[in-house]
């Protein structure tokens, strides 16, 4: 008999029911008749997930150097890990399992050992999949739009059903990104001594640079902002990603207001409060206050970054001052990751609470139910016990 959620670890609950930005449940996808993502059959029995197991940097993103622009792409602090949940039984994901991280030492050898690969052809397939996983690890969240864009740009041909987004969503994101960048393009052309009255066809060629920074037209941006050619790809990826997350943040703003109201409301007084001591209730209230604070911190980080983006953008487009925008571009990659962490947490906090009660007309819950819900939402923001005990968190409690 399958065990209920009450006996399952909070982390496993989050992994198996997180939204598409947090978890890529491949067995579930294949049960729906979708083709496998990976070549290795064992890897297709696993769940890929993003796990924020340490805190976001606390730097206040002011306009005078939001983060250290001299920090190399490989050196900076990434607040999200990519992990693989390996179930004991892929037909019953809830029965527990273990997990490994893509960035942990000897990951390739460990994958080979776990899956017991001995045939050369299977080994080649696994290493091809590992390269694909490395690309997935370079994206802060598992949002289908971001994954498909990055994997396609890296030459991977995805099944039509993999990482699907609607045509309408694709157009909306692309139009938003291009509309934001077109005035910058005009200004960059003027700064480079070119004619700003270029044709629509020429403008489209320049805009394609965002999706393919190897095009010759990328030179106009390189000259205008004084960035290194080797940094162009990472900066453009992050720039697009920041705009993508800005759209996401606007879409979830209403839901976040409801979450804050819920965490401040009387509905978190347990139905069975009389069965618990004053100390128990005080500890529960402390958990609620801590969660409220962490959610508020994530929202504030998003607002700070978007405010810095808008201010730098305005300075360049309206005041012809590119200095702030250049500084923003230099920190774009880290801002991209901070936004990925924060927005995954915000979206999934709302979804987890909604699994327990209607967020529009919330009901009072029992003490143990509230505690379980708070533990699950807290995991989304990272836990102090870190990756060393991840296997224990995934096992039955």
Secondary structure as UniProt FT lines:
FT   HELIX           5..7
FT   HELIX           10..17
FT   TURN            20..22
FT   STRAND          23..25
FT   HELIX           26..31
FT   TURN            32..33
FT   TURN            41..42
FT   HELIX           43..45
FT   STRAND          47..51
FT   TURN            69..70
FT   TURN            73..75
FT   STRAND          81..87
FT   TURN            90..91
FT   HELIX           93..95
FT   STRAND          97..101
FT   TURN            102..103
FT   TURN            105..106
FT   HELIX           107..115
FT   HELIX           120..137
FT   HELIX           144..153
FT   TURN            154..155
FT   TURN            160..163
FT   HELIX           167..191
FT   TURN            192..193
FT   HELIX           200..207
FT   HELIX           208..210
FT   TURN            213..214
FT   HELIX           216..218
FT   HELIX           219..225
FT   HELIX           229..231
FT   HELIX           232..264
FT   HELIX           266..268
FT   TURN            271..272
FT   HELIX           273..275
FT   HELIX           278..319
FT   HELIX           323..330
FT   HELIX           332..356
FT   HELIX           367..380
FT   TURN            384..385
FT   HELIX           387..389
FT   HELIX           390..394
//
